[in-house]
Amino acid sequence: MTSLAPARHAVLERRIRLIVAGTIAYNVIEAIIAISAGTIASSGALIGFGIDSTIEVLSAAAVAWQFTRRDPERWEKPTLRVIAIAFFALAAYVTVSSITTLAGATDVQHSPVGIALTAASVVIMPLLSFAERRAGRELGSATAVADSKQTLICSYLSVAVLAGLVLNSLLGWWWADAIAGFVIAVFAIREGLEAWRGDACATSVGMLLEDEHDDEHHH
């Protein structure tokens, strides 16, 4: 297993804190814009996208809190549980939102702001996820890796909402984002279960993550 020098360990912890802070800031702005634009356009998908952003803030804040502790590893278990609950909440919301959209056949207005916002998220969220996951793996932090997956799930949701908005505007396919939402819910439940199982043996999860990538970091 790779053992990190104290200096490198501190650098990675600081990097994760910065990434998480950036994720929280972006998602707060994203939530405000999405919910406002969704309300104006009567778009359940956009409003849902904004609510999802608040769930992502919860997950990121949990990791930020963990890495402000003197001994972050000690708080691995409760933090993983919070992230798991955030995944389940996301899955529940997306499922209910999709069912509501299909049942109501909602007449969604064209939303240029919504399209621009989700397009930006399709680019920004995977970059944040990759950076956090890379640092988390090297540090051996199961919570940072789990949070990076949460961010990636949200980027999938960005793709689905963007596709739904574009298809609705161009072709009148109001149901497209609802169908994609069900697929995202399945991914969110799977990742939530993984995070929840990790809670039972958080230290082992961190060790396994380092072992899995030993060839990348051990020379």
C-alpha positions as CSV (number, residue, x, y, z in Angstrom):
1,M,0.0,0.0,0.0
2,T,1.3,3.5,-0.8
3,S,2.3,5.5,2.2
4,L,2.1,9.3,1.7
5,A,4.7,11.8,3.1
6,P,3.1,14.2,5.6
7,A,3.7,17.1,3.2
8,R,1.9,15.3,0.3
9,H,-0.9,14.3,2.6
10,A,-1.4,17.9,3.6
11,V,-1.4,19.1,0.0
12,L,-4.0,16.5,-1.0
13,E,-6.3,17.4,2.0
14,R,-6.0,21.1,1.1
15,R,-6.7,20.3,-2.6
16,I,-9.9,18.4,-1.7
17,R,-11.0,21.3,0.6
18,L,-10.6,23.7,-2.3
19,I,-12.4,21.5,-4.8
20,V,-15.3,20.9,-2.4
21,A,-15.5,24.7,-1.7
22,G,-15.7,25.4,-5.5
23,T,-18.3,22.7,-5.9
24,I,-20.5,24.2,-3.2
25,A,-20.2,27.7,-4.5
26,Y,-21.0,26.6,-8.1
27,N,-24.0,24.5,-7.0
28,V,-25.5,27.3,-4.8
29,I,-25.4,29.6,-7.9
30,E,-26.7,26.8,-10.1
31,A,-29.6,26.1,-7.7
32,I,-30.7,29.7,-7.6
33,I,-30.6,30.1,-11.4
34,A,-32.2,26.7,-12.2
35,I,-35.1,27.1,-9.7
36,S,-35.8,30.7,-10.9
37,A,-35.6,29.8,-14.6
38,G,-37.6,26.6,-14.0
39,T,-40.4,28.5,-12.3
40,I,-40.6,31.1,-15.1
41,A,-40.7,28.3,-17.8
42,S,-42.9,26.0,-15.8
43,S,-40.2,23.4,-16.1
44,G,-40.3,20.6,-13.6
45,A,-37.0,19.3,-14.9
46,L,-35.2,22.6,-14.4
47,I,-36.7,23.0,-10.9
48,G,-35.6,19.5,-10.1
49,F,-32.2,20.3,-11.4
50,G,-32.0,23.2,-9.0
51,I,-33.1,21.0,-6.1
52,D,-30.5,18.4,-7.1
53,S,-27.9,21.1,-6.8
54,T,-28.9,21.6,-3.2
55,I,-28.4,17.9,-2.6
56,E,-25.0,18.1,-4.1
57,V,-24.2,21.0,-1.7
58,L,-25.2,18.7,1.2
59,S,-22.8,16.0,0.0
60,A,-19.9,18.4,-0.7
61,A,-20.5,20.2,2.7
62,A,-20.3,16.9,4.5
63,V,-16.8,16.3,3.0
64,A,-15.7,19.9,3.6
65,W,-16.7,19.5,7.3
66,Q,-14.9,16.2,7.5
67,F,-11.7,17.7,6.2
68,T,-11.8,20.6,8.8
69,R,-11.5,18.0,11.6
70,R,-8.1,17.4,13.2
71,D,-8.4,13.7,12.3
72,P,-10.5,13.4,9.1
73,E,-10.3,9.6,9.0
74,R,-12.2,9.4,12.3
75,W,-15.2,11.0,10.7
76,E,-15.2,8.8,7.6
77,K,-18.2,6.7,8.7
78,P,-20.7,9.4,9.5
79,T,-19.7,11.4,6.4
80,L,-20.2,8.3,4.1
81,R,-23.6,7.9,5.6
82,V,-24.6,11.4,4.8
83,I,-23.4,11.0,1.2
84,A,-25.4,7.8,0.9
85,I,-28.5,9.5,2.1
86,A,-27.9,12.3,-0.4
87,F,-27.7,9.7,-3.2
88,F,-31.0,8.1,-2.1
89,A,-32.7,11.6,-1.8
90,L,-31.5,12.4,-5.3
91,A,-32.9,9.1,-6.7
92,A,-36.2,9.6,-4.9
93,Y,-36.6,13.2,-6.2
94,V,-35.7,12.3,-9.8
95,T,-38.1,9.4,-9.8
96,V,-41.0,11.4,-8.4
97,S,-40.2,14.3,-10.7
98,S,-40.2,12.0,-13.8
99,I,-43.4,10.4,-12.8
100,T,-45.1,13.7,-12.2
101,T,-43.9,15.0,-15.6
102,L,-45.2,11.9,-17.4
103,A,-48.5,11.9,-15.6
104,G,-49.1,15.6,-16.1
105,A,-47.8,16.0,-19.6
106,T,-46.5,19.4,-18.6
107,D,-46.4,22.1,-21.2
108,V,-42.8,23.3,-20.7
109,Q,-41.8,26.7,-22.1
110,H,-38.6,27.3,-24.0
111,S,-35.8,28.3,-21.6
112,P,-32.6,29.7,-23.1
113,V,-31.2,30.3,-19.6
114,G,-31.9,26.7,-18.6
115,I,-30.2,25.4,-21.7
116,A,-27.1,27.6,-21.1
117,L,-26.9,26.6,-17.4
118,T,-27.2,22.9,-18.0
119,A,-24.7,23.1,-20.9
120,A,-22.2,24.8,-18.6
121,S,-22.8,22.1,-16.0
122,V,-22.1,19.3,-18.5
123,V,-18.6,20.7,-18.8
124,I,-17.8,22.0,-15.3
125,M,-19.2,19.1,-13.1
126,P,-17.1,16.3,-14.7
127,L,-13.9,18.4,-14.3
128,L,-14.7,18.9,-10.6
129,S,-15.5,15.2,-10.2
130,F,-12.3,14.1,-11.8
131,A,-10.1,16.4,-9.8
132,E,-11.7,15.3,-6.5
133,R,-11.7,11.6,-7.3
134,R,-8.0,11.7,-8.3
135,A,-7.0,13.5,-5.1
136,G,-9.3,11.2,-3.0
137,R,-7.8,8.1,-4.5
138,E,-4.2,9.1,-3.8
139,L,-5.1,10.2,-0.3
140,G,-7.1,6.9,0.3
141,S,-10.3,8.9,1.3
142,A,-13.5,6.9,0.6
143,T,-15.6,10.0,1.3
144,A,-13.8,12.2,-1.2
145,V,-14.2,9.4,-3.9
146,A,-17.9,8.9,-3.0
147,D,-18.5,12.7,-3.2
148,S,-16.8,12.8,-6.6
149,K,-19.2,10.1,-7.8
150,Q,-22.1,12.2,-6.5
151,T,-20.8,15.1,-8.6
152,L,-20.5,12.9,-11.6
153,I,-24.1,11.7,-11.1
154,C,-25.2,15.3,-11.1
155,S,-23.3,15.8,-14.4
156,Y,-25.4,12.9,-15.9
157,L,-28.5,14.7,-14.7
158,S,-27.2,17.9,-16.4
159,V,-27.0,15.9,-19.7
160,A,-30.5,14.6,-19.2
161,V,-32.1,17.9,-18.4
162,L,-30.2,19.6,-21.2
163,A,-31.4,16.9,-23.7
164,G,-34.9,17.3,-22.4
165,L,-34.9,21.0,-22.7
166,V,-33.4,21.0,-26.2
167,L,-35.7,18.1,-27.5
168,N,-38.7,19.9,-26.0
169,S,-37.8,23.2,-27.7
170,L,-37.0,21.6,-31.1
171,L,-39.3,18.6,-31.4
172,G,-41.9,19.0,-28.6
173,W,-40.6,15.8,-26.9
174,W,-41.7,16.8,-23.3
175,W,-41.2,13.3,-22.0
176,A,-37.5,12.9,-23.0
177,D,-35.9,14.2,-19.8
178,A,-38.4,12.2,-17.7
179,I,-37.2,8.9,-19.3
180,A,-33.6,9.8,-18.8
181,G,-34.4,10.7,-15.2
182,F,-35.4,7.1,-14.4
183,V,-32.0,5.9,-15.7
184,I,-30.2,8.4,-13.5
185,A,-32.2,7.3,-10.5
186,V,-30.9,3.7,-10.9
187,F,-27.3,5.0,-11.0
188,A,-27.9,7.1,-7.9
189,I,-29.4,4.2,-6.0
190,R,-26.4,2.0,-6.9
191,E,-23.9,4.6,-5.8
192,G,-25.8,5.3,-2.6
193,L,-25.7,1.6,-1.7
194,E,-22.0,1.5,-2.3
195,A,-21.4,4.5,0.0
196,W,-23.7,3.0,2.6
197,R,-21.8,-0.3,2.5
198,G,-18.6,1.6,2.8
199,D,-19.8,3.1,6.0
200,A,-19.6,-0.4,7.7
201,C,-15.9,-0.6,7.0
202,A,-14.7,2.9,6.0
203,T,-11.1,2.3,6.9
204,S,-11.0,-0.9,4.8
205,V,-12.6,1.0,1.9
206,G,-9.9,3.6,2.0
207,M,-7.2,0.9,2.1
208,L,-8.8,-0.9,-0.8
209,L,-8.9,2.3,-2.9
210,E,-5.2,2.8,-2.4
211,D,-4.4,-0.9,-3.1
212,E,-6.5,-0.8,-6.3
213,H,-4.4,2.1,-7.6
214,D,-1.1,1.0,-6.1
215,D,0.5,0.6,-9.5
216,E,-0.3,4.2,-10.4
217,H,1.2,5.8,-7.2
218,H,3.9,3.3,-6.1
219,H,7.2,3.3,-7.8
